[in-house]
Amino acid sequence: MKKFLAIFRARNREFLRDRSTVGWNIILPIVLVFGLGFIFSDTHRPMFKVGVVAAGDARDPFLETEYVQFIPVEDADRARQRVARHQLDMLLELGETKRYWINPDSPRGYVLERMLPAQGYVREEIEGREVRYVDWLVPGILGMNLMFSCLFGVGYVLVRYRKSGFLKRLNATPLSAFEFLAAQVGSRLWLTLLITIGVFLGTDIFLDYMMNGSWLLLLFVTTLGAISMISLGLMMSARVASEELAGGLLNLVSWPMMILSGVWFSLEGAPVIVQWLSKLFPLTYMLDAARRIMIDGAGLADVWLEIVVLAAMSAAFLALGAAMFRWKAE
């Protein structure tokens, strides 16, 4: 028992004396509680999504219906495509002739149609393959797994190398910090992609995911996303010598990224500040591009912005990681 108590006290003192680690363990849950509370505090969350094409200042009493989210639409053709794929429950056109489009196979569209006034609307039907929840969800699940693998698989290894003195010995060689970090990116990249591709193709045999775009473009976007998150993990652990602090820092990044990047649900209709914050994470751009490729059949010209942002983030994270990198634990 004396030996147990001696180790017990030593570990407690080690943890409590590491003020940065204690701080992160206190701050992280507070940030998550307040953040999630703010995101999900809206008790009047809409039950339906209706796209609206309005001519001028056209108004309609139906637009005052509660629990229906009315989304302004500029591209009517794309909106009709979203109705066909059950991404919008209805498309409403307000002008000289009032029209609405629904998918006859959509239960939500059926309910919305019954909520419209009996007269004054021209009904149009759109048919299309339903975008199942699993079709929308699979990029998020695989992206989340890729994110954790990249951040923690690289961050913890780098901290362990530094704490054990392995990096100190490497510092005596001609190897530069950038070369070392680039090698870490390459090693983690092919392992992560191999696992992700294997899981995707294996589950696709049974679930038959919707794939309307290019497989090669999807692989390119996934590769860029993986590189950006590996570089982020390297940057976060560039100067850290404590596994506890590294875990706190990586959790501080990974949890908000998982929640705000649209892994489980769409942020369409969320508060503006939440949508703005989501743009700070590379996972957001990777998932947006992947879903547009798979579901909407987007090409390179449609996702060029996401590609440019991912490439810029990767270069910035890797450059900052190399600049801040420390070989020794002191």
C-alpha positions in Angstrom: 0.0 0.0 0.0 2.9 2.4 0.7 4.3 1.8 -2.7 0.8 2.4 -4.2 0.3 5.6 -2.3 3.8 6.9 -3.2 3.2 6.4 -6.9 -0.4 7.8 -6.5 0.9 11.0 -4.9 3.7 11.4 -7.4 1.4 11.2 -10.3 -1.1 13.6 -8.8 1.7 16.1 -8.2 3.0 15.7 -11.7 -0.4 16.4 -13.2 -1.2 19.3 -10.9 2.1 21.0 -11.5 1.6 20.9 -15.2 -0.6 24.0 -15.2 -1.2 24.0 -19.0 -2.6 20.4 -18.9 -4.9 21.2 -15.9 -6.1 24.4 -17.7 -7.0 22.5 -20.8 -8.9 19.8 -18.8 -11.0 22.6 -17.2 -11.5 24.9 -20.2 -12.3 22.2 -22.9 -15.6 20.9 -21.3 -16.7 24.4 -20.5 -16.2 25.5 -24.1 -18.0 22.4 -25.3 -21.0 22.9 -22.9 -21.5 26.5 -23.8 -20.8 25.9 -27.5 -23.3 23.0 -27.8 -25.8 24.8 -25.7 -25.7 27.8 -28.0 -26.0 25.7 -31.2 -28.9 23.7 -30.0 -30.7 26.4 -27.9 -33.3 27.1 -30.6 -36.5 25.6 -29.4 -38.3 26.6 -32.6 -36.1 24.5 -34.9 -37.9 24.1 -38.3 -39.3 20.7 -39.3 -39.4 21.4 -43.0 -37.2 23.1 -45.6 -38.8 25.0 -48.5 -36.9 26.8 -51.2 -38.4 30.0 -52.4 -38.0 31.7 -55.7 -39.5 35.2 -55.3 -40.1 37.7 -58.1 -39.3 41.2 -56.6 -41.0 41.8 -53.3 -43.6 39.1 -53.8 -45.0 37.9 -50.5 -47.4 35.1 -49.5 -49.2 34.2 -46.3 -47.7 30.7 -46.4 -44.3 32.3 -45.7 -45.5 33.1 -42.2 -46.0 29.4 -41.3 -44.1 28.4 -38.2 -41.6 25.5 -38.0 -41.0 25.8 -41.8 -37.6 27.1 -42.9 -37.9 29.2 -46.1 -34.6 29.3 -47.9 -34.1 32.0 -50.7 -33.2 30.3 -54.0 -31.2 31.9 -56.8 -30.6 28.8 -59.0 -34.1 27.3 -59.5 -32.7 24.3 -61.6 -30.4 23.2 -58.8 -33.2 23.7 -56.2 -35.5 21.4 -58.3 -32.7 18.9 -58.3 -32.5 19.1 -54.5 -36.3 18.5 -54.3 -35.9 15.4 -56.5 -33.2 14.1 -54.1 -35.2 14.9 -50.9 -32.8 17.6 -49.8 -35.5 20.2 -50.0 -39.1 19.3 -49.1 -40.6 21.7 -51.5 -39.7 24.5 -54.0 -42.1 27.5 -54.1 -42.1 30.0 -56.9 -43.8 33.3 -56.2 -44.7 35.5 -59.1 -47.6 36.2 -61.5 -48.3 32.5 -61.4 -47.6 30.7 -58.1 -46.0 27.3 -58.5 -44.6 24.6 -56.2 -42.6 21.5 -56.9 -42.6 18.4 -54.7 -41.4 14.9 -54.9 -44.4 12.6 -54.8 -42.3 10.0 -52.8 -41.5 12.6 -50.1 -43.5 12.3 -46.9 -42.5 15.8 -45.9 -43.6 17.1 -49.3 -47.0 15.5 -48.8 -47.5 17.2 -45.4 -46.4 20.6 -46.8 -48.8 20.3 -49.7 -51.6 19.8 -47.3 -50.5 23.0 -45.5 -50.8 25.2 -48.6 -53.9 27.2 -49.3 -56.4 25.2 -51.4 -56.4 27.7 -54.3 -53.9 29.7 -56.3 -51.0 27.3 -56.8 -49.9 25.2 -59.7 -48.6 21.8 -58.7 -45.5 20.3 -60.4 -44.0 16.9 -59.6 -40.3 16.0 -59.7 -39.1 12.5 -59.4 -35.6 11.3 -58.6 -33.6 8.9 -56.6 -33.8 9.7 -52.9 -30.6 10.8 -51.2 -30.6 8.4 -48.3 -29.2 9.5 -45.0 -26.4 7.0 -45.3 -25.4 8.6 -48.7 -25.1 11.9 -47.0 -23.6 10.6 -43.8 -20.8 8.3 -45.1 -18.4 11.2 -46.1 -18.9 12.6 -42.6 -18.2 9.3 -40.8 -15.1 8.5 -42.9 -14.0 12.1 -42.6 -14.3 12.0 -38.8 -12.3 8.8 -38.6 -9.7 10.3 -40.9 -9.5 13.4 -38.8 -8.9 11.5 -35.5 -6.4 9.3 -37.2 -4.4 12.2 -38.7 -4.5 14.5 -35.6 -3.8 11.9 -32.9 -1.8 9.5 -34.9 0.7 12.2 -35.7 0.5 14.5 -32.7 1.0 11.8 -30.0 3.9 10.2 -31.9 5.7 13.5 -32.3 5.3 14.2 -28.6 6.6 10.7 -27.7 9.6 11.2 -29.9 10.4 14.4 -28.3 9.9 13.2 -24.7 12.0 10.0 -25.3 14.9 12.0 -26.7 14.6 10.5 -30.2 14.2 13.9 -31.8 17.2 15.2 -29.9 19.3 12.5 -31.6 17.9 13.3 -35.0 18.8 16.9 -34.4 22.5 15.8 -34.7 21.9 14.7 -38.2 21.6 16.9 -41.4 17.9 16.4 -41.3 15.9 19.6 -41.3 12.6 20.2 -39.5 10.7 20.6 -42.7 12.1 17.3 -44.1 11.2 15.4 -40.9 7.7 16.8 -40.9 7.2 16.2 -44.6 8.2 12.5 -44.0 5.7 12.3 -41.2 3.0 13.6 -43.5 3.8 11.1 -46.2 3.9 8.1 -43.9 0.6 8.9 -42.1 -1.1 9.9 -45.4 -0.8 6.6 -47.3 -1.7 4.6 -44.2 -4.8 6.7 -43.6 -5.9 6.7 -47.2 -5.4 2.9 -47.4 -7.8 2.3 -44.5 -10.3 4.9 -45.6 -10.5 3.6 -49.2 -10.8 0.0 -47.9 -13.7 0.9 -45.5 -15.5 2.9 -48.2 -15.2 0.3 -50.9 -16.0 -2.6 -48.5 -19.2 -1.0 -47.2 -20.2 0.3 -50.7 -20.7 -3.4 -51.7 -23.6 -3.7 -49.3 -25.0 -0.2 -49.1 -24.5 1.0 -52.7 -23.7 4.6 -52.1 -24.8 7.3 -54.5 -21.9 8.3 -56.7 -22.7 10.8 -59.4 -19.3 12.4 -59.8 -15.7 11.4 -60.5 -14.0 8.8 -58.3 -10.6 10.3 -59.1 -11.7 13.8 -58.0 -13.2 12.3 -54.8 -9.8 10.7 -54.1 -8.0 13.9 -54.8 -10.2 15.9 -52.4 -9.8 13.3 -49.7 -6.1 13.3 -50.1 -5.9 17.0 -49.8 -8.1 16.9 -46.7 -5.9 14.3 -45.1 -2.8 16.3 -45.8 -4.3 19.4 -44.2 -5.3 17.6 -41.0 -2.0 15.8 -40.7 -0.3 19.1 -41.1 -2.6 20.6 -38.5 -1.7 17.8 -36.0 2.0 18.4 -36.6 1.6 22.1 -36.0 -0.4 21.6 -32.8 2.4 19.3 -31.4 5.4 21.2 -32.8 6.6 22.4 -29.4 4.7 20.2 -26.9 6.5 17.7 -24.7 3.6 16.4 -22.5 1.2 13.8 -23.7 -1.6 15.2 -21.5 -1.2 18.7 -23.0 -1.0 17.3 -26.5 -4.3 15.4 -25.8 -5.9 18.6 -24.5 -4.8 20.7 -27.5 -5.9 18.0 -30.0 -9.2 17.6 -28.4 -9.7 21.3 -28.4 -9.4 21.2 -32.2 -11.0 17.8 -33.0 -14.2 18.1 -31.0 -15.3 21.5 -32.4 -14.3 20.4 -35.8 -16.4 17.2 -35.6 -19.4 19.2 -34.4 -19.2 22.2 -36.6 -18.0 20.6 -39.9 -21.3 18.9 -40.6 -20.3 15.3 -39.8 -23.7 14.3 -38.4 -26.0 17.0 -39.6 -26.2 19.9 -42.0 -25.5 23.4 -40.7 -27.9 24.9 -43.2 -30.2 27.2 -41.1 -27.8 27.3 -38.1 -26.8 30.7 -36.7 -24.5 32.7 -38.9 -21.7 32.7 -36.4 -21.7 28.9 -36.3 -21.6 28.7 -40.1 -18.7 31.2 -40.1 -16.8 29.2 -37.4 -17.2 26.0 -39.5 -15.2 27.6 -42.3 -12.1 27.7 -40.1 -11.7 23.9 -40.2 -10.3 21.9 -43.1 -12.8 19.0 -42.5 -15.7 21.4 -43.5 -14.2 22.0 -47.0 -13.4 18.3 -47.5 -16.9 17.1 -46.5 -18.6 19.9 -48.6 -16.6 18.9 -51.7 -17.0 15.2 -51.2 -20.8 15.4 -50.8 -21.1 17.6 -53.8 -19.1 15.2 -55.9 -21.0 12.1 -54.7 -24.5 13.5 -54.5 -24.6 16.4 -57.0 -22.1 15.1 -59.5 -19.9 18.2 -59.1 -16.8 18.5 -61.2 -13.4 20.2 -60.7 -14.8 23.5 -61.7 -17.5 23.2 -59.0 -15.2 22.4 -56.1 -12.1 24.5 -57.1 -12.6 26.8 -54.1 -12.6 23.9 -51.6 -9.5 22.5 -53.2 -7.7 25.8 -53.1 -8.5 26.4 -49.4 -7.4 22.9 -48.5 -4.1 23.3 -50.3 -3.5 26.7 -48.7 -4.3 25.3 -45.2 -2.0 22.4 -45.8 0.9 24.7 -46.8 0.2 27.1 -44.0 0.0 24.4 -41.3 3.1 22.6 -42.5 5.1 25.9 -42.7 4.0 27.0 -39.3 4.8 23.6 -37.9 8.3 23.7 -39.3 8.9 27.2 -38.0 7.7 26.4 -34.5 9.2 22.9 -34.4 11.4 22.1 -31.4 13.7 19.1 -31.3 14.3 19.0 -27.5 11.9 18.6 -24.6 13.4 21.4 -22.6 
